Amino acid sequence: MDARSFVLALLLAGPAQAACAQEAVAQPAAPGQEAAPAPASQLLKDPHDDKFDMSRWLLDHRGFLPVPIIITDPALGTGGGVALTFFQRPAGAATTRTSADGRKTMVPPNIYTAGAMRTSNGSRAYFGGASLHFMDDRWRYRGGVAKSDINLDFYTPGRFLPPQKIGYNTDGIMSLQQVFRRLGEQDLFVGLAWIYMDLDISFDVDSDREQFTPKELSERSSGLGLSLEFDNRDNTFTPNSGWLGMIEGNFYDDLIGSDVDFQSYRSHTFGYLPFGKLAAGGNRFVLGGRADVRWANGDIPFYRLPYIDLRGIGSARYQDTRAATLETELRWNLTPRWAVIGFVGGGRTWGRHNSFGDGQTEVSKGTGVRYLLARQLGLYTGIDYAWGPEDETFYVQVGSAWR
């Protein structure tokens, strides 16, 4: 499993650029007075419609917020855990900024988180991280460290017919550190990253080790990455409009502590198109599209190979040196709070073991329900049910399923 994907899946994503940014900023108390804390019953209701809503709880809450983690990945089994999360805005920090097109958006607060998880197949992890913003959101930091003990299966495409399933375990440390710099007043960021893994690799059947070369079994990788990201989505939790485009490359070399030399790349685009109108305001439908291509060159360890990333398909089920995914999702807003979704996607892997033409496209599809949990942040949560070529499972979603 890719270290970057795993660590990012564990760490809480940074707050969104709210569509109602000015509403999201708590008003200061009058001079010489301290702001009285609002009762919990008020913090969990939205004065806009008197419905259950966590916007004020998340933005005005002081102290740690427990966030449940629910895992239903077919590759990892069922399980869960908890993350303790702290929201904080430094004294004197700006609360809003004006972008190049004149839009006023919220500068997200800083987030710190730590937690633990465990699943039914014996996998477990402990992690901590942060999402920080500096100088009116001109600089961003995202990063974390995880101690993990993960059980997965590797399938050997192109080597055996039918593919052979090899159970293995990775036990060790993973780290992701990223810094981003906004370019001018644009919604464009350039980023630098350091990705590090130091893992002990073991197999359920020790003789399966013979299926891999020594370089494929390398246990330590250290790489530096460069990325360019454009993001004009109306919010980063559950977008309704705009698009995200990013291209990144990570380079692993013995000069920076890696046992093997290889390169990994990713290019992805998420787009959102709203249409139709609700009588109570807002859009009736939001159509989303996703294109995601990942590839790797060099002496990449077998557990770092790109894989098809779709709901209904287990993590790392289909792997090779190239992986491409297309997916579309339609959200139908039945009311300003409740929505249903439908999604379908396909992915293909090729490269080391198969040519593109010999690779098989794997398709998954599903449906789900959503509730607008935090209106000021544009955050929906809900449950998806998805089925793919081998698995059927459900996912608890907080925000968008696309990462």
C-alpha positions in Angstrom: 0.0 0.0 0.0 1.3 3.4 -0.9 2.6 5.3 2.1 1.3 8.6 1.0 -2.2 7.2 0.4 -2.3 5.4 3.7 -1.1 8.3 5.8 -3.4 10.8 4.1 -6.3 8.5 4.6 -5.6 8.4 8.4 -5.0 12.1 8.9 -7.9 14.5 9.0 -8.2 16.7 5.9 -7.8 20.5 6.3 -10.9 22.6 6.7 -12.7 23.8 3.6 -13.0 27.1 2.0 -16.5 27.8 3.0 -19.1 29.1 0.6 -20.5 31.1 3.5 -17.1 32.1 4.8 -18.1 35.2 6.8 -20.8 33.2 8.6 -18.2 30.7 9.7 -16.1 33.3 11.7 -17.2 33.8 15.3 -18.0 37.4 16.1 -15.7 39.0 18.8 -17.1 40.1 22.1 -17.6 43.8 22.9 -14.5 45.6 24.3 -13.8 44.7 27.9 -16.2 41.7 27.8 -15.5 38.0 27.4 -17.6 36.0 24.9 -20.0 33.8 26.8 -19.8 30.2 25.6 -22.9 29.0 23.8 -24.8 26.0 25.2 -24.1 22.7 23.4 -27.7 22.6 22.3 -27.2 25.8 20.4 -23.9 24.8 18.9 -25.5 21.7 17.4 -28.3 23.6 15.6 -28.1 25.8 12.6 -30.0 29.1 13.1 -30.5 29.2 9.4 -33.0 26.3 9.4 -33.0 25.0 13.0 -31.7 21.6 11.8 -28.9 19.5 13.4 -25.6 21.0 12.2 -22.1 20.9 13.5 -20.7 24.1 11.9 -20.7 26.1 15.1 -19.5 23.1 17.2 -16.4 22.7 14.9 -15.6 26.3 14.5 -16.4 27.6 18.0 -15.5 24.5 20.0 -12.5 24.8 22.4 -10.5 21.6 23.2 -10.3 18.3 21.5 -13.1 16.9 19.3 -13.3 13.0 19.2 -13.7 11.9 15.5 -14.8 8.2 15.0 -12.9 6.2 12.3 -14.9 3.5 10.5 -13.1 1.2 8.1 -14.8 -1.2 5.7 -12.2 -1.7 3.1 -12.4 -5.2 1.6 -8.6 -5.5 1.7 -8.3 -4.5 5.4 -11.6 -5.9 6.8 -13.9 -4.1 9.1 -12.8 -2.0 12.0 -12.3 1.4 13.3 -10.8 3.7 15.8 -10.8 7.3 17.0 -8.9 10.5 16.3 -8.7 13.4 18.8 -8.8 16.6 16.8 -8.1 20.2 17.8 -9.1 23.3 15.9 -7.1 26.5 16.5 -6.8 29.9 15.0 -3.6 31.8 16.0 -4.0 35.2 17.7 -3.9 37.9 15.1 -4.3 35.6 12.1 -6.5 36.7 9.2 -9.9 35.0 9.0 -10.6 35.8 5.4 -8.8 36.6 2.2 -9.7 37.9 -1.2 -8.8 35.8 -4.2 -7.7 37.1 -7.7 -11.3 36.9 -9.0 -12.6 39.0 -6.1 -14.2 36.2 -4.0 -13.8 36.4 -0.3 -13.0 33.1 1.3 -12.2 31.8 4.7 -8.6 31.1 5.8 -9.0 27.7 7.4 -8.0 27.3 11.1 -5.1 25.0 11.9 -5.9 21.4 12.7 -3.9 19.0 14.9 -4.9 15.3 15.2 -3.8 12.1 16.8 -5.4 8.7 16.9 -5.4 4.9 16.5 -7.3 2.3 14.5 -7.6 -1.5 14.2 -9.3 -3.9 11.7 -10.7 -7.4 11.7 -7.7 -8.8 9.8 -5.3 -7.7 12.5 -4.1 -4.5 10.9 -3.5 -1.6 13.3 -2.0 1.9 13.2 -1.2 4.9 15.5 -0.8 8.3 13.9 -0.5 12.0 14.4 -0.4 15.0 12.1 -1.4 18.6 11.4 -2.7 20.9 8.7 -1.4 24.4 9.1 -1.8 27.7 7.3 0.5 30.8 7.5 0.6 34.4 6.2 -3.1 34.7 5.2 -3.0 31.2 3.5 0.0 32.0 1.3 1.8 29.0 2.9 0.4 25.6 3.9 1.7 22.6 5.7 0.2 19.1 5.7 2.0 16.2 7.3 2.0 13.3 9.7 3.7 10.2 11.0 2.1 6.8 11.4 3.3 3.6 13.1 1.5 0.8 11.3 1.2 -3.0 11.2 -0.8 -3.8 8.1 -1.9 -7.1 6.6 -2.6 -7.2 2.9 -2.7 -9.5 -0.1 -0.6 -9.2 -3.2 -1.9 -10.6 -6.5 0.6 -11.7 -9.1 -0.8 -10.5 -12.5 0.8 -11.9 -15.6 3.1 -14.4 -13.7 0.6 -17.1 -12.9 -2.8 -18.2 -14.3 -5.0 -17.7 -12.4 -3.3 -14.9 -10.4 -1.7 -16.1 -7.2 -2.7 -14.4 -3.9 0.2 -13.8 -1.5 -0.5 -12.7 2.0 2.1 -10.3 3.6 2.6 -7.9 6.5 4.3 -4.5 6.6 5.3 -3.3 10.1 7.1 0.0 10.6 7.1 3.8 10.3 5.6 6.0 7.5 5.9 9.7 7.2 4.6 12.4 4.9 5.7 16.0 5.1 4.4 18.7 2.6 4.8 22.4 2.2 2.8 24.5 -0.3 3.3 28.1 -1.5 0.5 30.1 -3.2 1.6 31.7 -6.5 0.6 35.4 -6.3 -3.2 35.8 -5.7 -4.1 32.8 -7.9 -5.6 29.5 -6.7 -2.4 27.9 -7.7 0.1 26.2 -5.4 3.6 24.7 -5.8 4.5 22.1 -3.3 7.5 20.2 -1.9 7.2 16.9 -0.1 9.3 14.3 1.7 8.0 10.8 1.9 9.7 8.2 4.1 8.9 4.5 4.8 10.9 2.1 7.0 9.1 -1.3 7.1 9.7 -4.9 8.0 8.2 -7.2 5.4 7.0 -10.7 6.2 4.9 -13.3 4.5 2.1 -15.6 5.6 4.0 -18.4 3.8 7.7 -17.7 4.1 8.5 -19.4 0.7 6.5 -16.7 -1.1 9.5 -14.4 -0.6 11.1 -16.3 -3.5 8.5 -14.8 -5.9 10.2 -11.4 -5.6 13.6 -10.0 -6.4 15.7 -8.4 -3.6 15.0 -4.9 -4.9 11.2 -5.6 -4.9 11.6 -6.6 -1.2 13.5 -3.4 -0.2 12.2 -2.2 3.1 13.3 1.5 3.3 12.3 4.2 0.8 12.9 7.9 1.1 11.9 10.4 -1.6 11.5 14.1 -2.4 8.5 15.3 -4.3 7.5 18.3 -6.3 3.8 19.2 -7.2 1.7 21.8 -8.9 -1.9 22.2 -7.8 -4.8 24.3 -9.0 -7.9 24.4 -6.8 -10.9 26.7 -7.3 -13.5 24.4 -5.7 -16.2 26.2 -3.7 -15.1 24.0 -0.7 -12.7 21.1 -0.2 -15.0 18.9 1.9 -17.9 18.2 -0.5 -17.5 20.5 -3.5 -20.5 21.7 -5.5 -18.6 23.6 -8.3 -15.1 24.2 -9.6 -12.3 21.8 -10.2 -9.0 20.5 -8.7 -6.1 19.7 -10.9 -2.7 18.4 -9.7 0.4 16.8 -11.1 3.2 15.5 -8.9 6.4 13.6 -9.0 8.3 11.8 -6.2 12.0 10.8 -6.6 13.6 8.1 -4.4 17.4 7.8 -4.2 20.1 6.3 -2.0 21.5 9.8 -1.6 18.4 10.7 0.6 18.3 7.4 2.5 16.4 5.1 0.1 17.5 1.4 -0.4 16.4 1.5 -4.0 16.1 4.2 -6.7 12.7 4.7 -8.3 10.2 7.4 -9.3 6.5 7.7 -8.8 4.1 10.1 -10.5 0.4 11.0 -10.3 -1.8 13.3 -12.3 -5.5 13.7 -11.3 -8.4 16.0 -12.0 -11.7 16.4 -10.1 -14.5 18.5 -11.7 -17.9 19.5 -10.4 -20.9 20.9 -12.4 -24.1 22.1 -10.6 -27.4 22.3 -12.4 -31.1 22.7 -11.6 -32.4 24.7 -8.7 -34.1 23.8 -5.4 -37.1 25.8 -4.4 -35.4 26.5 -1.0 -32.2 27.6 -2.7 -29.1 25.8 -3.9 -28.7 23.3 -6.7 -30.8 20.3 -7.4 -28.0 18.2 -9.0 -24.2 18.2 -8.8 -22.4 16.1 -11.5 -18.8 15.2 -10.6 -16.0 13.6 -12.8 -12.7 12.2 -11.8 -9.6 11.2 -13.9 -6.6 9.7 -12.1 -3.4 8.3 -13.6 -0.5 6.9 -11.5 2.7 5.4 -12.8 6.1 4.4 -11.4 9.6 3.7 -12.9 12.7 2.0 -11.6 13.3 -0.5 -8.8 9.9 0.0 -7.1 9.1 -2.3 -4.2 6.1 -4.6 -4.9 4.1 -3.0 -2.1 4.5 0.5 -3.5 3.1 -0.3 -7.0 0.2 1.9 -8.2 -3.2 0.3 -7.9 -6.9 0.9 -8.9 -8.5 3.2 -6.3 -12.3 2.8 -6.5 -15.1 2.1 -4.1 -16.0 -1.5 -4.3 -12.5 -2.6 -5.1 -10.1 -3.5 -2.3 -7.0 -1.4 -1.8 -4.0 -2.8 -3.7 -6.2 -5.5 -5.3 -5.1 -4.7 -8.9 -1.5 -3.4 -9.1 1.2 -2.7 -11.7 3.6 0.0 -12.7 0.7 1.9 -14.4 -2.8 2.5 -13.1 -5.6 4.7 -14.6 -9.1 5.4 -13.2 -12.2 7.2 -14.5 -15.2 7.8 -12.3 -18.4 9.8 -12.3 -20.8 10.6 -9.5 -24.2 12.3 -9.5 -25.6 13.9 -6.3 -29.3 14.6 -6.2 -30.2 17.1 -3.5 -33.7 16.0 -2.4 -33.8 18.8 0.2 -31.3 21.5 1.4 -30.1 18.8 3.9 -30.6 15.4 2.4 -29.2 13.9 -0.9 -28.7 10.6 -2.7 -25.8 9.7 -5.0 -25.0 7.2 -7.7 -21.5 6.5 -9.0 -19.8 4.3 -11.5 -16.1 4.0 -12.4 -13.5 1.9 -14.2 -9.8 1.3 -13.8 -7.0 -0.6 -15.5 -3.4 -1.5 -14.6 -0.6 -2.4 -16.9 3.2 -2.0 -17.3 5.5 -4.5 -15.7 3.3 -7.6 -16.0 0.9 -6.8 -18.9 0.7 -4.4 -21.8 -2.1 -1.9 -21.9 -4.0 -4.0 -24.4 -3.7 -7.1 -22.3 -4.9 -5.4 -19.2 -8.5 -5.8 -18.1 -10.7 -2.9 -17.2 -12.3 -3.4 -13.7 -15.6 -1.7 -13.1 -17.4 -0.8 -9.8 -20.6 1.0 -9.1 -22.8 2.0 -6.2 -25.2 4.3 -4.5 -25.4 6.2 -1.3 -27.1 8.7 1.0 -25.8 12.1 2.3 -26.7 14.6 5.0 -25.4 18.1 5.1 -23.6 17.9 8.5 -21.9 21.3 8.5 -23.6 23.9 6.2 -21.0 26.6 6.7 -18.2 24.2 5.7 -20.2 22.5 2.9 -19.5 19.2 4.6 -21.8 16.2 3.8 -21.5 12.8 5.5 -23.3 9.5 4.8 -23.0 5.9 3.7 -22.1 4.4 0.3 -22.8 0.8 -0.8 -20.5 -0.3 -3.7 -19.9 -3.5 -5.6 -17.0 -4.4 -7.8 -15.7 -7.6 -9.7 -15.1 -9.5 -6.4 -16.4 -7.5 -3.5 -19.5 -5.8 -2.2 -19.1 -3.5 0.8 -20.3 -0.2 2.4 -18.3 2.9 3.2 -18.9 5.6 5.8 -18.0 8.9 4.1 -17.1 12.2 5.7 -16.8 14.7 2.9 -16.0 13.6 -0.6 -14.9 10.0 -1.4 -12.3 11.4 -3.8 -8.8 12.0 -2.4 
